[in-house]
């Protein structure tokens, strides 16, 4: 893939993920202190900031086709994946929609949102059931 062994790629992703997770923790905590906890402002801020950063990074890496795959893995999968997976959904949707697949883009968004909501509800109900 990039001249790196699988374990090296995994290490690059893990290091980026650690940074992204700490960033998510910091931004979410700051938003909770600044805006209160009645609405998930921290999650919203992280998801929106992550989407903006993913768009910038995607354009940057696309313009540099010969760029390092290690940096792509570190930033896109690691840092942004640790910061928010919503940014990955946004990038995938953009790429599907830009191609010949706008219907697939809409399907992907709908399946992700409604499937995720359904499965979190099923998981919650299952957790209650298992608890007794």
C-alpha positions in Angstrom: 0.0 0.0 0.0 2.4 2.7 1.1 5.7 0.8 1.5 4.9 0.4 5.2 4.2 -2.9 6.8 0.7 -3.4 8.2 2.0 -3.0 11.8 3.6 0.3 10.8 0.4 1.5 9.3 -1.5 0.5 12.4 1.0 2.3 14.6 0.7 5.5 12.5 -3.1 5.3 12.8 -3.0 4.6 16.5 -0.7 7.6 17.2 -3.0 9.9 15.1 -6.1 8.3 16.9 -4.6 9.1 20.3 -4.1 12.8 19.3 -7.6 13.0 17.8 -9.2 11.4 20.9 -7.4 13.9 23.2 -8.6 16.7 20.9 -12.2 15.4 21.1 -11.9 15.2 24.9 -10.6 18.8 25.1 -13.1 20.4 22.7 -16.1 18.5 24.2 -15.0 19.4 27.8 -14.5 23.1 26.8 -17.9 23.3 25.1 -19.6 21.6 28.1 -18.0 24.2 30.5 -18.7 27.1 28.1 -22.3 26.2 27.0 -23.6 23.9 29.7 -24.7 20.3 29.4 -28.3 20.6 28.4 -27.5 20.1 24.7 -24.6 18.0 23.3 -22.7 21.2 22.1 -19.3 19.4 22.4 -20.3 16.5 20.1 -21.8 18.9 17.6 -18.7 21.1 17.7 -16.4 18.1 17.2 -18.5 16.7 14.4 -18.6 20.0 12.5 -15.0 20.9 13.1 -14.0 17.4 12.1 -16.0 17.6 8.9 -14.3 21.0 8.1 -10.9 19.6 8.8 -11.6 16.4 6.7 -12.6 18.5 3.7 -9.5 20.6 3.9 -7.3 17.5 4.4 -9.1 15.6 1.5 -8.4 18.5 -0.9 -4.8 18.8 0.3 -4.1 15.1 -0.2 -6.0 14.9 -3.5 -3.8 17.8 -4.9 -0.7 15.9 -3.8 -1.3 12.5 -5.4 2.3 11.5 -4.7 2.0 12.5 -1.1 2.9 10.1 1.7 0.3 7.4 2.5 1.6 7.5 6.0 0.5 11.1 6.4 -2.9 10.3 4.9 -3.3 7.4 7.4 -2.1 9.6 10.3 -4.4 12.5 9.5 -7.5 11.1 7.9 -7.9 7.7 9.6 -6.0 8.4 12.8 -6.4 12.0 14.0 -9.8 12.6 12.4 -11.0 9.1 13.1 -10.1 9.6 16.8 -11.6 13.1 16.8 -14.9 12.2 15.1 -16.1 9.4 12.8 -18.8 11.8 11.5 -16.1 13.4 9.4 -15.5 10.0 7.7 -19.2 9.7 6.9 -19.1 13.2 5.5 -16.1 12.5 3.3 -17.5 9.2 2.0 -20.8 10.9 1.2 -19.0 13.7 -0.6 -17.0 11.3 -2.7 -20.1 9.2 -3.5 -22.1 12.3 -4.4 -19.3 13.8 -6.6 -19.2 10.7 -8.7 -22.0 9.1 -10.6 -23.6 7.9 -7.3 -25.7 10.7 -5.8 -28.4 8.1 -5.0 -25.8 6.0 -3.2 -24.7 9.1 -1.3 -28.3 9.7 -0.1 -28.7 6.0 0.7 -25.5 5.9 2.7 -26.5 8.9 4.8 -30.0 7.5 5.4 -28.7 4.1 6.2 -26.0 5.5 8.5 -28.4 7.8 10.4 -31.5 5.7 10.6 -29.6 2.4 10.9 -27.4 3.9 13.7 -30.5 5.2 15.6 -32.3 1.9 15.3 -29.2 -0.1 16.4 -28.4 2.2 19.3 -32.0 1.7 20.4 -31.8 -2.1 20.0 -28.5 -2.0 21.9 -30.0 0.0 24.7 -33.0 -2.2 25.0 -30.7 -5.3 24.9 -28.6 -3.8 27.6 -31.7 -3.2 29.8 -32.9 -6.7 29.1 -29.5 -8.2 30.0 -29.3 -6.2 33.2 -32.6 -7.7 34.3 
